[in-house]
Amino acid sequence: MADNPETGLGGFSIPDTLPILPLREAILLPFTATPLVVGQPRSVKLVDDVMRGNRLLTLVAQRDPKVESATPEILHRVGTVGVIHQLARAADGTIRMMVQGLERVRIKDWTQTEPYLVARIEQAPDEVLEGTEVEALRQAVVDVFSRLVAVSTDLPDELPMAARNLPDPRHVVYFIASVAPLETSMRQEVLETDPVTAKLRRLLELLQRELAVRELGRKITTETEERLSKKQKDFYLREQLRSIQRELGDEEEGSGEVAELRRQIEEAHLPEEARREAERELSRLVGISPASPEHGMTHTYL
């Protein structure tokens, strides 16, 4: 069944015409709150006018974030109606505000471009179908998101529990899409996708891809750290051996031949496995007294 358009609107009645605030590097999703900074004169005037009225505005992401003064042509047609909850003005004239997303809307046509954009809109609540499929998709999304949080140092541990406690699939989709490490274009794609089952599937794909990237990155980091740790350990042991040899008076006698053998190994350009074996035997040679029969055998082997 389709959601009631008023669900989640917090008692606000959304008019047919609203000011449009373009977003360059951000996006507002329904049922989520987003902090925004407004600095352009036309955007500051828009916010000032909105605050004198019902505090409602439509926030729409730009197709090209590099454009500073957005025109209707570079804006997506699907956005979110939001209400300004908190606002603070800085000394430099910029405005910092917290906006709560209410409902997804589509732009029908433009009624004004100056001093800021205004458009006629229509509400576009997501269609939610009840059943085992949507519940299974919801659970899968939360599970993958939980794994993503577990391998990420930049995501709070309490996010998965917050997602599990949300009342319906729409809230789950928009909450996770807003806090997961996704690009703005990906969040816009989630916003535009219909119905909620397709929205859940697309979000699941995006989360799985990000999880795979982070797990691989962590594996590479761990392997690199292990290699460095082994090299540091080997260096420490070699230094200990040299100290012992100095104490025993053997270093001067054997240092020349060891240096020569090491040079020969480096210049031979051996395959990786053969090089590791040669270095291993050379390390053994360093620790063997020149007077020992094993010293001669190892030297001959090298």
BATI-319730 format. One record per atom (N, C-alpha, C): x, y, z; residue number from 1. Coordinates in Angstrom, 2 decimals, padded with zeros to 5 digits. Atoms other than C-alpha are relative to their C-alpha. Layout:
% BATI-319730
c1;c2;c3;i
X;Y;Z;NUM
...
This chain:
% BATI-319730
c1;c2;c3;i
000.84;-001.19;000.00;1
000.00;000.00;000.00;1
000.87;001.23;000.00;1
-000.76;-001.25;000.05;2
001.10;003.59;-000.51;2
-000.11;000.71;001.33;2
000.00;-000.77;-001.25;3
002.07;005.76;002.44;3
-000.94;001.19;-000.11;3
000.74;-001.25;-000.09;4
-000.18;008.59;003.54;4
000.96;001.15;-000.22;4
-000.91;-001.11;000.25;5
001.38;011.82;002.16;5
000.34;000.80;001.24;5
-000.25;-000.82;-001.18;6
001.11;013.40;005.60;6
000.89;-000.72;001.01;6
-000.81;000.75;-000.96;7
003.07;010.61;007.34;7
001.39;000.59;000.12;7
-001.35;-000.51;-000.22;8
006.25;011.98;008.89;8
000.14;001.48;-000.25;8
-000.11;-001.42;000.31;9
005.40;015.61;008.07;9
-000.01;000.87;001.24;9
-000.07;-000.75;-001.25;10
005.28;016.63;011.71;10
-001.05;001.09;000.11;10
001.07;-000.98;-000.08;11
002.00;018.49;011.30;11
000.09;001.12;-001.00;11
-000.16;-001.05;001.00;12
003.28;020.69;008.45;12
-000.85;-000.31;-001.23;12
000.73;000.11;001.25;13
001.06;021.27;005.45;13
000.87;000.58;-001.11;13
-000.92;-000.42;001.05;14
003.20;021.44;002.32;14
-000.77;000.71;-001.11;14
000.69;-000.74;001.07;15
002.07;024.14;-000.14;15
000.44;-000.48;-001.38;15
-000.32;000.40;001.37;16
002.08;023.68;-003.91;16
001.18;000.76;-000.58;16
-001.11;-000.82;000.50;17
004.70;026.41;-004.41;17
000.95;000.32;001.15;17
-000.99;-000.25;-001.04;18
007.94;026.78;-002.46;18
001.30;000.52;-000.62;18
-001.35;-000.39;000.44;19
011.36;028.47;-002.74;19
000.88;-001.24;-000.15;19
-000.91;001.12;000.27;20
014.07;026.17;-004.10;20
001.42;000.42;000.39;20
-001.38;-000.25;-000.41;21
017.46;026.11;-002.36;21
000.91;-001.05;-000.65;21
-000.92;000.96;000.63;22
020.13;024.49;-004.60;22
001.09;-000.43;000.98;22
-001.08;000.55;-000.82;23
022.66;022.24;-002.87;23
001.11;-000.49;-000.92;23
-001.12;000.33;000.88;24
026.12;021.88;-004.40;24
000.68;-001.31;000.39;24
-000.76;001.17;-000.44;25
027.87;019.22;-002.31;25
-000.76;-000.79;001.07;25
000.78;000.68;-001.04;26
025.04;017.94;-000.11;26
-001.36;-000.37;-000.56;26
001.36;000.37;000.37;27
021.57;016.47;-000.23;27
-000.79;-000.20;001.29;27
000.89;000.23;-001.13;28
018.64;016.42;002.17;28
-000.95;-001.12;-000.36;28
000.90;001.12;000.21;29
016.70;013.17;002.46;29
-001.16;000.08;000.99;29
001.14;-000.01;-000.92;30
013.24;012.73;004.01;30
000.34;-000.68;001.33;30
-000.14;000.55;-001.35;31
013.15;012.02;007.76;31
001.40;000.12;000.58;31
-001.36;-000.19;-000.51;32
016.78;013.10;008.21;32
000.25;001.49;000.22;32
-000.37;-001.39;-000.26;33
018.37;016.30;009.52;33
001.40;000.24;-000.54;33
-001.28;-000.33;000.62;34
021.24;018.02;007.72;34
000.42;001.42;000.37;34
-000.50;-001.36;-000.23;35
023.40;021.00;008.80;35
000.45;000.61;-001.32;35
-000.35;-000.68;001.24;36
023.86;023.54;006.02;36
000.56;001.39;000.30;36
-000.55;-001.35;-000.07;37
025.85;026.74;005.50;37
-000.40;000.73;-001.27;37
000.47;-000.80;001.13;38
024.35;029.43;003.26;38
000.78;001.30;-000.03;38
-000.81;-001.21;000.08;39
026.50;032.28;001.98;39
-000.31;000.91;-001.17;39
000.31;-000.84;001.15;40
025.36;033.49;-001.44;40
-001.14;000.97;000.34;40
001.03;-000.99;-000.33;41
023.28;036.69;-001.24;41
-001.42;-000.46;-000.34;41
001.35;000.44;000.38;42
020.34;035.15;-003.12;42
-000.50;-001.09;000.94;42
000.40;001.06;-000.93;43
020.35;032.12;-000.79;43
-000.29;000.56;001.38;43
000.25;-000.66;-001.29;44
020.60;034.33;002.31;44
-001.36;000.67;-000.01;44
001.32;-000.64;000.10;45
017.58;036.32;001.11;45
-001.11;-001.04;000.02;45
001.00;001.07;000.00;46
015.68;033.10;000.44;46
-000.27;-000.47;001.43;46
000.17;000.47;-001.37;47
016.31;031.90;004.00;47
-000.68;001.07;000.86;47
000.63;-001.09;-000.76;48
015.39;035.31;005.44;48
-001.51;000.04;-000.26;48
001.43;-000.04;000.34;49
012.06;035.27;003.58;49
-000.73;-001.22;000.57;49
000.62;001.22;-000.51;50
011.35;031.67;004.59;50
-000.21;000.09;001.51;50
000.11;-000.10;-001.45;51
012.00;032.43;008.26;51
-001.10;000.97;000.43;51
001.12;-000.90;-000.33;52
009.40;035.19;008.13;52
-001.35;-000.66;-000.27;52
001.23;000.70;000.32;53
006.85;032.63;006.94;53
-000.10;-001.33;000.73;53
000.23;001.32;-000.59;54
006.33;028.91;007.47;54
001.27;-000.82;000.22;54
-001.31;000.64;-000.16;55
010.07;028.00;007.52;55
000.19;-001.20;-000.92;55
-000.09;001.12;000.93;56
009.49;025.54;004.66;56
000.70;000.42;-001.29;56
-000.67;-000.22;001.28;57
011.63;025.27;001.54;57
000.29;-001.35;-000.62;57
-000.38;001.24;000.69;58
012.56;022.67;-001.06;58
001.48;000.03;-000.30;58
-001.44;000.09;000.22;59
016.17;021.56;-001.22;59
000.27;-001.01;-001.11;59
-000.24;000.82;001.18;60
017.41;020.17;-004.53;60
001.50;000.00;-000.32;60
-001.43;000.12;000.32;61
020.89;018.87;-005.43;61
000.27;000.43;-001.44;61
-000.42;-000.40;001.34;62
022.76;020.30;-008.41;62
000.60;-001.19;-000.74;62
-000.65;001.03;000.83;63
023.79;018.05;-011.28;63
001.50;000.28;-000.09;63
-001.40;-000.41;000.07;64
027.05;020.03;-011.48;64
000.32;000.84;001.22;64
-000.29;-000.75;-001.23;65
028.39;021.06;-008.06;65
000.96;001.16;-000.19;65
-000.97;-001.07;000.22;66
030.99;023.37;-009.62;66
-000.68;001.34;-000.29;66
000.72;-001.23;000.34;67
028.35;025.92;-010.69;67
-000.42;000.70;001.29;67
000.29;-000.73;-001.24;68
028.04;028.62;-008.02;68
-001.42;000.57;000.02;68
001.34;-000.59;000.06;69
024.83;030.32;-009.18;69
-000.89;-000.91;-000.84;69
000.75;001.04;000.68;70
022.43;027.51;-010.03;70
-001.20;000.55;-000.77;70
001.19;-000.28;000.81;71
019.80;027.76;-012.76;71
-000.85;-001.26;-000.04;71
000.87;001.18;000.02;72
016.81;025.42;-013.20;72
000.57;-001.16;-000.80;72
-000.48;001.06;000.90;73
018.62;023.50;-015.95;73
000.98;-000.96;000.67;73
-001.02;000.87;-000.60;74
021.35;022.13;-013.68;74
-000.47;-000.63;001.31;74
000.54;000.60;-001.22;75
019.06;021.03;-010.85;75
-000.74;-001.30;-000.32;75
000.80;001.21;000.12;76
017.62;017.57;-010.36;76
-001.48;000.36;000.15;76
001.44;-000.26;-000.07;77
013.84;017.36;-010.65;77
-000.62;-000.56;001.27;77
000.51;000.59;-001.24;78
013.45;015.40;-007.41;78
000.81;000.54;001.17;78
-000.65;-000.54;-001.19;79
014.22;016.98;-004.05;79
-000.80;-000.33;001.24;79
000.66;000.26;-001.28;80
013.02;017.13;-000.45;80
-000.45;001.31;000.62;80
000.47;-001.15;-000.77;81
010.85;019.62;001.38;81
000.57;-000.10;001.41;81
-000.57;-000.03;-001.34;82
012.52;020.67;004.61;82
-000.52;001.17;000.80;82
000.37;-001.09;-000.89;83
011.77;022.82;007.62;83
001.25;000.40;000.78;83
-001.16;-000.51;-000.73;84
014.41;025.03;009.23;84
-000.30;-000.03;001.49;84
000.22;000.14;-001.44;85
014.69;024.11;012.91;85
000.90;000.93;000.81;85
-000.95;-000.84;-000.72;86
017.80;026.01;014.02;86
000.73;000.88;-001.00;86
-000.67;-000.94;000.90;87
019.53;029.04;012.56;87
000.91;000.91;000.80;87
-000.95;-000.91;-000.64;88
022.60;031.08;013.48;88
000.70;000.80;-001.08;88
-000.65;-000.89;000.96;89
024.12;034.06;011.69;89
001.42;000.29;000.45;89
-001.41;-000.26;-000.29;90
027.89;034.48;011.51;90
000.35;001.44;-000.33;90
-000.43;-001.38;000.21;91
029.81;037.75;011.49;91
000.28;000.30;-001.48;91
-000.31;-000.22;001.43;92
030.76;037.23;007.82;92
-001.24;000.00;-000.88;92
001.24;-000.05;000.77;93
027.10;037.19;006.78;93
-000.57;-001.35;-000.37;93
000.51;001.32;000.33;94
026.78;033.45;006.30;94
-001.00;-000.47;001.06;94
001.01;000.55;-000.89;95
023.95;031.48;007.85;95
000.25;-001.49;000.19;95
-000.10;001.43;-000.31;96
024.33;028.13;009.59;96
-001.36;-000.46;000.51;96
001.34;000.43;-000.39;97
021.12;026.16;009.92;97
-000.11;-001.52;-000.03;97
000.31;001.42;-000.01;98
019.74;022.72;010.68;98
-001.37;-000.18;-000.65;98
001.23;000.20;000.76;99
017.10;021.51;008.24;99
-000.47;-001.44;000.15;99
000.59;001.33;-000.14;100
014.76;018.56;008.84;100
-000.77;-000.35;-001.27;100
000.70;000.44;001.21;101
013.62;016.62;005.76;101
-001.38;-000.52;000.33;101
001.39;000.41;-000.25;102
009.86;016.11;005.55;102
-000.50;-001.02;-001.02;102
000.57;000.88;001.03;103
008.86;014.58;002.21;103
000.69;000.20;-001.33;103
-000.54;-000.07;001.36;104
010.12;013.78;-001.26;104
-001.00;000.72;-000.90;104
000.87;-000.74;000.93;105
008.78;016.10;-003.96;105
000.64;000.03;-001.38;105
-000.47;-000.21;001.37;106
009.06;016.60;-007.72;106
-000.33;001.42;-000.43;106
000.22;-001.34;000.54;107
009.43;019.95;-009.42;107
-000.87;-000.11;-001.25;107
000.89;000.03;001.16;108
006.56;020.55;-011.85;108
000.39;001.08;-001.00;108
-000.45;-001.09;000.88;109
007.51;023.95;-013.27;109
000.49;001.16;000.86;109
-000.63;-001.12;-000.70;110
009.35;027.14;-012.36;110
-000.88;001.24;-000.11;110
000.82;-001.21;-000.02;111
007.48;030.27;-011.32;111
000.82;001.26;000.22;111
-000.83;-001.18;-000.29;112
010.41;032.54;-010.40;112
001.47;-000.41;-000.02;112
-001.45;000.23;000.00;113
014.17;032.79;-010.96;113
000.76;001.09;000.75;113
-000.64;-001.10;-000.72;114
014.97;036.12;-009.25;114
-000.94;000.54;001.06;114
-001.42;000.01;-000.41;115
015.95;037.07;-006.62;115
000.52;-001.41;000.35;115
-000.38;001.39;-000.21;116
015.92;033.29;-005.98;116
-001.03;-000.88;-000.70;116
000.86;000.93;000.72;117
014.31;030.20;-007.47;117
-001.24;-000.37;000.80;117
001.26;000.47;-000.58;118
010.68;029.31;-006.79;118
-000.65;-000.93;-001.02;118
000.61;000.96;000.92;119
008.79;026.35;-008.26;119
-001.28;-000.58;000.57;119
001.16;000.79;-000.40;120
005.50;024.53;-008.20;120
000.46;-001.44;000.15;120
-000.46;001.36;-000.32;121
005.97;021.10;-006.65;121
-001.19;-000.91;000.22;121
001.00;001.00;-000.37;122
004.06;017.89;-006.10;122
000.66;-001.02;000.92;122
-000.54;000.99;-000.92;123
004.56;015.49;-003.23;123
000.13;-001.35;-000.70;123
-000.26;001.30;000.63;124
006.01;012.12;-004.23;124
000.40;-001.02;001.06;124
-000.34;000.96;-001.05;125
005.83;009.82;-001.20;125
000.32;-001.36;-000.60;125
-000.41;001.31;000.50;126
007.51;006.45;-001.69;126
-001.10;-001.03;000.22;126
000.95;001.10;-000.13;127
005.32;003.45;-002.32;127
000.65;-001.13;000.78;127
-000.52;001.08;-000.84;128
005.84;000.83;000.38;128
-000.94;-001.19;-000.09;128
000.79;001.22;000.08;129
004.62;-002.71;-000.28;129
000.34;-000.88;001.19;129
-000.22;000.85;-001.17;130
004.16;-004.89;002.78;130
000.24;-001.44;-000.45;130
-000.23;001.40;000.34;131
005.42;-008.47;002.76;131
001.38;-000.45;000.40;131
-001.28;000.58;-000.41;132
008.36;-010.78;003.31;132
001.17;000.56;-000.79;132
-001.11;-000.50;000.82;133
010.42;-009.35;000.43;133
000.56;001.30;000.57;133
-000.47;-001.28;-000.49;134
010.57;-005.82;001.78;134
000.66;-000.15;001.37;134
-000.59;000.21;-001.33;135
011.29;-007.09;005.30;135
001.37;-000.67;-000.13;135
-001.30;000.66;000.21;136
014.08;-009.36;004.02;136
001.03;000.99;-000.52;136
-000.92;-001.01;000.53;137
015.62;-006.48;002.05;137
000.40;000.98;001.09;137
-000.30;-000.91;-001.10;138
015.36;-004.20;005.05;138
001.05;-000.61;000.94;138
-000.94;000.66;-000.90;139
017.16;-006.75;007.24;139
001.38;-000.13;-000.64;139
-001.29;000.14;000.70;140
019.85;-007.32;004.60;140
000.75;001.33;-000.03;140
-000.63;-001.33;000.03;141
020.52;-003.58;004.30;141
000.60;000.33;001.36;141
-000.49;-000.31;-001.35;142
020.85;-003.18;008.07;142
001.20;-000.89;000.35;142
-001.11;000.92;-000.30;143
023.12;-006.25;008.32;143
001.29;000.44;-000.69;143
-001.19;-000.44;000.73;144
025.52;-005.04;005.61;144
000.50;001.33;000.57;144
-000.39;-001.28;-000.60;145
025.48;-001.55;007.12;145
000.72;-000.23;001.33;145
-000.66;000.32;-001.27;146
026.40;-003.07;010.51;146
001.43;-000.46;-000.24;146
-001.36;000.46;000.32;147
029.39;-004.82;008.93;147
000.87;001.16;-000.47;147
-000.74;-001.17;000.47;148
030.40;-001.57;007.23;148
000.45;000.86;001.17;148
-000.36;-000.78;-001.18;149
030.33;000.28;010.54;149
001.12;-000.69;000.78;149
-000.99;000.75;-000.77;150
032.39;-002.49;012.16;150
001.41;000.15;-000.56;150
-001.34;-000.12;000.60;151
035.27;-002.01;009.68;151
000.39;001.46;-000.25;151
-000.25;-001.42;000.26;152
035.08;001.80;009.64;152
000.29;000.72;001.31;152
-000.34;-000.78;-001.19;153
036.73;004.14;012.12;153
-000.73;001.34;000.03;153
000.64;-001.30;000.09;154
034.73;007.16;010.95;154
-001.51;-000.07;000.18;154
001.44;000.15;-000.21;155
031.24;005.76;011.70;155
-000.26;-000.44;001.44;155
000.29;000.35;-001.39;156
029.82;005.68;015.26;156
-000.59;-001.41;000.14;156
000.44;001.39;-000.21;157
029.16;002.19;016.66;157
-001.51;-000.12;000.22;157
001.42;000.09;-000.33;158
025.59;003.04;017.67;158
-000.92;000.13;-001.22;158
000.84;-000.20;001.19;159
024.37;003.66;014.09;159
-000.83;-001.23;-000.37;159
000.83;001.16;000.36;160
023.27;000.05;013.34;160
-001.21;-000.19;000.91;160
001.12;000.14;-000.91;161
021.12;-000.09;016.47;161
-001.07;001.05;-000.28;161
000.95;-001.05;000.35;162
019.53;003.22;015.54;162
-000.79;-000.38;-001.24;162
000.69;000.40;001.23;163
018.72;001.83;012.08;163
-001.02;-001.11;000.28;163
000.91;001.11;-000.31;164
017.15;-001.34;013.53;164
-001.26;000.47;000.71;164
001.13;-000.48;-000.79;165
014.85;000.70;015.76;165
-000.94;000.92;-000.77;165
000.85;-000.90;000.79;166
013.36;002.79;012.93;166
-001.32;-000.69;-000.36;166
001.34;000.59;000.10;167
009.62;002.29;012.31;167
-000.34;-000.69;-001.31;167
000.40;000.60;001.27;168
009.46;001.41;008.60;168
001.15;000.07;-001.01;168
-001.09;000.06;000.98;169
011.58;000.70;005.48;169
000.41;001.35;-000.56;169
-000.36;-001.32;000.53;170
011.41;004.29;004.24;170
000.99;000.69;000.92;170
-000.90;-000.63;-000.97;171
013.00;005.60;007.41;171
001.37;-000.68;-000.01;171
-001.26;000.75;000.02;172
015.64;002.83;007.27;172
000.84;000.41;-001.20;172
-000.72;-000.35;001.23;173
016.59;003.61;003.66;173
000.62;001.38;000.10;173
-000.48;-001.38;000.01;174
016.89;007.35;004.12;174
001.01;000.26;001.12;174
-000.96;-000.18;-001.10;175
018.65;007.17;007.49;175
001.37;-000.55;-000.38;175
-001.28;000.62;000.34;176
021.33;004.75;006.29;176
000.65;000.71;-001.17;176
-000.57;-000.72;001.15;177
021.77;006.57;002.97;177
000.59;001.34;000.42;177
-000.48;-001.32;-000.43;178
022.30;009.84;004.86;178
001.28;-000.09;000.82;178
-001.18;000.10;-000.88;179
024.98;008.53;007.26;179
001.10;-000.90;-000.56;179
-001.01;000.88;000.59;180
026.76;005.90;005.14;180
000.95;000.82;-000.88;180
-000.97;-000.73;000.83;181
029.92;006.97;003.23;181
-000.30;-000.13;-001.49;181
000.42;000.02;001.40;182
028.17;007.54;-000.10;182
000.17;001.37;-000.62;182
-000.10;-001.27;000.70;183
028.69;010.22;-002.72;183
-001.39;000.61;-000.15;183
001.28;-000.69;000.14;184
025.98;012.83;-003.23;184
-000.82;-000.57;-001.15;184
000.72;000.56;001.16;185
025.10;011.37;-006.64;185
-000.66;-001.33;000.35;185
000.57;001.28;-000.41;186
024.51;007.97;-005.02;186
-001.23;000.23;000.88;186
001.15;-000.31;-000.85;187
022.21;009.48;-002.40;187
-001.17;000.51;-000.85;187
001.04;-000.50;000.90;188
020.32;011.29;-005.16;188
-000.67;-001.17;-000.72;188
000.55;001.18;000.67;189
019.89;007.96;-006.95;189
-000.95;-000.75;000.92;189
000.87;000.65;-000.97;190
018.45;006.41;-003.80;190
-001.30;000.79;000.16;190
001.18;-000.85;-000.16;191
016.08;009.36;-003.42;191
-000.97;-000.17;-001.16;191
000.85;000.04;001.18;192
014.77;009.04;-006.98;192
-000.57;-001.38;-000.29;192
000.41;001.37;000.34;193
014.40;005.23;-007.08;193
-001.35;-000.35;000.59;193
001.31;000.49;-000.43;194
010.91;003.70;-006.84;194
-000.15;-001.46;-000.42;194
000.56;-000.27;-001.32;195
009.38;001.72;-005.21;195
001.03;-000.25;001.09;195
-000.94;000.16;-001.10;196
010.91;001.17;-001.78;196
000.79;-001.30;-000.11;196
-000.75;001.24;000.18;197
011.85;-002.43;-002.64;197
001.20;000.22;-000.91;197
-001.12;-000.32;000.90;198
013.97;-001.15;-005.55;198
001.00;000.92;000.68;198
-000.87;-000.92;-000.75;199
015.32;001.58;-003.30;199
000.90;-000.78;000.96;199
-000.76;000.84;-000.92;200
016.40;-001.03;-000.74;200
001.06;-000.81;-000.75;200
-000.95;000.79;000.79;201
018.03;-003.17;-003.44;201
001.19;000.86;-000.45;201
-001.08;-000.87;000.47;202
020.01;-000.23;-004.83;202
000.91;000.41;001.15;202
-000.81;-000.36;-001.17;203
021.15;000.87;-001.37;203
000.85;-001.18;000.44;203
-000.75;001.20;-000.37;204
022.19;-002.72;-000.61;204
001.23;-000.16;-000.89;204
-001.12;000.10;000.94;205
024.37;-002.77;-003.75;205
001.09;001.03;000.33;205
-000.96;-001.06;-000.31;206
026.02;000.54;-002.82;206
000.76;-000.31;001.29;206
-000.65;000.34;-001.27;207
026.72;-000.61;000.74;207
000.96;-001.17;-000.16;207
-000.87;001.16;000.22;208
028.14;-003.95;-000.41;208
001.29;000.40;-000.71;208
-001.19;-000.46;000.72;209
030.51;-002.18;-002.80;209
000.94;000.76;000.94;209
-000.82;-000.76;-000.94;210
031.71;000.22;-000.11;210
000.63;-000.93;001.05;210
-000.54;000.96;-000.97;211
032.12;-002.67;002.35;211
001.17;-000.77;-000.59;211
-001.08;000.75;000.66;212
034.23;-004.63;-000.16;212
001.26;000.85;-000.11;212
-001.15;-000.90;000.12;213
036.47;-001.60;-000.74;213
000.70;000.17;001.34;213
-000.59;-000.23;-001.31;214
036.99;-001.00;002.97;214
000.65;-001.27;000.57;214
-000.60;001.24;-000.48;215
037.61;-004.66;003.79;215
001.31;-000.28;-000.71;215
-001.24;000.19;000.75;216
040.21;-004.88;001.02;216
001.07;000.97;000.48;216
-000.94;-001.00;-000.49;217
041.82;-001.66;002.23;217
000.57;-000.39;001.35;217
-000.48;000.42;-001.32;218
042.02;-002.99;005.77;218
000.94;-001.20;-000.11;218
-000.86;001.16;000.21;219
043.52;-006.28;004.53;219
001.38;000.44;-000.49;219
-001.27;-000.50;000.53;220
046.19;-004.41;002.54;220
000.81;000.69;001.10;220
-000.68;-000.69;-001.09;221
047.00;-002.22;005.54;221
000.59;-000.98;001.00;221
-000.48;001.00;-000.96;222
047.30;-005.24;007.85;222
001.21;-000.74;-000.54;222
-001.13;000.72;000.61;223
049.56;-007.11;005.43;223
001.25;000.88;-000.06;223
-001.14;-000.92;000.05;224
051.76;-004.03;005.00;224
000.63;000.17;001.37;224
-000.52;-000.15;-001.36;225
052.06;-003.55;008.75;225
000.74;-001.26;000.45;225
-000.67;001.24;-000.38;226
052.95;-007.23;009.19;226
001.36;-000.12;-000.66;226
-001.29;000.05;000.68;227
055.69;-007.00;006.56;227
001.00;000.95;000.64;227
-000.89;-000.97;-000.64;228
057.10;-003.87;008.15;228
000.45;-000.49;001.36;228
-000.34;000.51;-001.33;229
056.96;-005.48;011.57;229
001.06;-001.10;-000.09;229
-000.98;001.07;000.17;230
058.87;-008.53;010.30;230
001.37;000.57;-000.36;230
-001.27;-000.62;000.38;231
061.53;-006.33;008.68;231
000.67;000.65;001.20;231
-000.55;-000.64;-001.19;232
061.93;-004.36;011.89;232
000.54;-001.04;000.98;232
-000.45;001.07;-000.89;233
062.20;-007.58;013.89;233
001.31;-000.61;-000.50;233
-001.23;000.56;000.57;234
064.81;-009.00;011.49;234
001.18;000.95;000.19;234
-001.07;-000.99;-000.18;235
066.80;-005.76;011.66;235
000.49;-000.01;001.45;235
-000.36;000.01;-001.41;236
066.71;-005.84;015.46;236
000.84;-001.23;000.35;236
-000.75;001.22;-000.27;237
067.90;-009.46;015.54;237
001.40;000.06;-000.61;237
-001.32;-000.12;000.62;238
070.73;-008.73;013.09;238
000.92;000.90;000.81;238
-000.80;-000.90;-000.82;239
071.87;-005.83;015.23;239
000.46;-000.69;001.28;239
-000.39;000.75;-001.19;240
071.83;-008.09;018.26;240
001.15;-000.97;-000.31;240
-001.06;000.92;000.40;241
073.96;-010.65;016.41;241
001.32;000.73;-000.18;241
-001.23;-000.78;000.21;242
076.44;-007.97;015.38;242
000.61;000.41;001.35;242
-000.51;-000.38;-001.33;243
076.70;-006.81;018.99;243
000.69;-001.17;000.67;243
-000.61;001.20;-000.59;244
077.40;-010.37;020.12;244
001.33;-000.30;-000.66;244
-001.25;000.26;000.72;245
080.00;-010.80;017.39;245
001.10;000.98;000.40;245
-001.00;-000.99;-000.43;246
081.70;-007.58;018.41;246
000.58;-000.38;001.36;246
-000.46;000.41;-001.32;247
081.85;-008.84;021.96;247
000.95;-001.19;-000.09;247
-000.83;001.20;000.15;248
083.37;-012.13;020.75;248
001.22;000.23;-000.88;248
-001.13;-000.32;000.85;249
085.80;-010.42;018.38;249
-000.07;-000.63;-001.37;249
000.13;000.70;001.28;250
084.40;-012.24;015.31;250
-000.42;000.90;-001.14;250
000.63;-000.81;001.04;251
082.85;-009.36;013.42;251
001.00;000.43;-001.06;251
-000.97;-000.53;000.96;252
085.99;-007.98;011.84;252
000.41;-001.06;-001.00;252
-000.43;001.08;000.86;253
086.94;-011.39;010.49;253
-001.05;-000.34;-001.05;253
001.03;000.46;000.92;254
083.57;-012.14;008.94;254
-000.72;001.08;-000.75;254
000.81;-001.07;000.59;255
082.22;-008.73;007.96;255
000.29;000.17;-001.48;255
-000.35;-000.21;001.39;256
084.11;-008.56;004.68;256
-000.68;-001.01;-000.91;256
000.60;001.02;000.86;257
082.88;-011.87;003.30;257
-001.52;000.13;-000.02;257
001.45;-000.19;-000.04;258
079.31;-011.16;004.44;258
-000.42;001.13;-000.93;258
000.30;-001.13;000.88;259
079.33;-007.80;002.68;259
000.12;-000.40;-001.46;259
-000.20;000.45;001.38;260
080.68;-009.45;-000.48;260
-001.14;-000.91;-000.44;260
001.11;000.90;000.33;261
078.04;-012.18;-000.38;261
-001.31;000.77;-000.17;261
001.22;-000.81;000.12;262
075.28;-009.60;000.19;262
-000.01;000.75;-001.33;262
-000.09;-000.71;001.28;263
076.54;-007.62;-002.82;263
-000.31;-000.94;-001.16;263
000.24;000.97;001.07;264
076.52;-010.75;-004.97;264
-001.48;-000.37;-000.10;264
001.43;000.31;-000.01;265
072.95;-011.56;-003.92;265
-000.79;001.13;-000.66;265
000.72;-001.15;000.56;266
071.77;-008.05;-004.79;266
000.21;000.11;-001.50;266
-000.30;-000.15;001.42;267
073.50;-008.06;-008.18;267
-000.49;-001.17;-000.83;267
000.43;001.18;000.74;268
072.23;-011.53;-009.11;268
-001.43;000.11;-000.52;268
001.41;-000.20;000.41;269
068.61;-010.28;-009.45;269
-000.75;-001.33;000.02;269
000.63;001.31;-000.15;270
067.30;-013.59;-008.16;270
-001.52;000.12;000.04;270
001.46;000.02;-000.23;271
063.60;-014.58;-008.24;271
-000.29;000.22;001.47;271
000.34;-000.38;-001.36;272
061.76;-013.52;-005.11;272
000.23;-001.14;000.99;272
-000.15;001.11;-000.93;273
061.72;-016.98;-003.52;273
001.47;-000.34;000.23;273
-001.43;000.30;-000.13;274
065.41;-017.60;-004.26;274
000.72;001.09;000.79;274
-000.62;-001.10;-000.73;275
066.33;-014.14;-002.94;275
-000.26;-000.12;001.50;275
000.32;000.16;-001.42;276
064.49;-014.77;000.34;276
000.82;-001.13;000.62;276
-000.79;001.12;-000.51;277
066.27;-018.14;000.72;277
001.45;000.39;000.19;277
-001.39;-000.44;-000.11;278
069.67;-016.54;000.05;278
000.19;000.92;001.20;278
-000.11;-000.92;-001.14;279
069.03;-013.77;002.59;279
-000.14;-000.74;001.32;279
000.17;000.79;-001.21;280
067.87;-016.35;005.11;280
001.31;-000.72;000.36;280
-001.27;000.69;-000.24;281
071.10;-018.36;004.70;281
001.11;000.97;000.39;281
-001.01;-001.00;-000.34;282
073.19;-015.18;004.82;282
-000.16;000.43;001.46;282
000.24;-000.36;-001.40;283
071.52;-014.24;008.12;283
000.51;-001.10;000.92;283
-000.54;001.10;-000.80;284
072.41;-017.71;009.43;284
001.52;000.06;000.05;284
-001.46;-000.06;000.07;285
076.00;-017.26;008.26;285
000.56;001.04;000.96;285
-000.45;-001.07;-000.89;286
076.29;-014.00;010.20;286
000.07;-000.49;001.44;286
000.06;000.45;-001.39;287
075.38;-015.83;013.39;287
000.88;-001.19;000.31;287
-000.85;001.19;-000.22;288
077.81;-018.74;012.90;288
001.45;000.43;000.14;288
-001.42;-000.32;-000.20;289
081.35;-018.51;014.20;289
000.81;-000.49;-001.19;289
-000.84;000.42;001.13;290
083.95;-018.60;011.39;290
000.78;-001.27;000.29;290
-000.75;001.20;-000.36;291
085.70;-021.39;013.31;291
-000.86;-001.26;-000.10;291
000.89;001.14;000.03;292
082.64;-023.62;013.05;292
-000.02;-000.64;-001.38;292
000.11;000.67;001.30;293
082.48;-026.29;010.28;293
-001.26;000.42;-000.76;293
001.25;-000.41;000.65;294
078.89;-025.16;009.62;294
000.17;001.30;-000.77;294
-000.25;-001.27;000.68;295
080.24;-021.74;008.64;295
000.48;-000.26;-001.43;295
-000.52;000.30;001.33;296
082.18;-023.23;005.72;296
-001.06;-000.61;-000.89;296
001.05;000.64;000.79;297
079.22;-025.36;004.60;297
-001.02;001.02;-000.49;297
000.97;-001.03;000.38;298
076.84;-022.40;004.62;298
000.58;000.94;-001.04;298
-000.66;-000.88;000.95;299
079.35;-020.21;002.82;299
000.05;-000.64;-001.39;299
-000.06;000.72;001.28;300
079.81;-022.86;000.11;300
-001.38;-000.08;-000.65;300
001.37;000.07;000.51;301
076.02;-023.27;-000.23;301
-000.42;001.31;-000.64;301
000.35;-001.31;000.55;302
075.59;-019.54;-000.77;302
000.75;000.25;-001.31;302
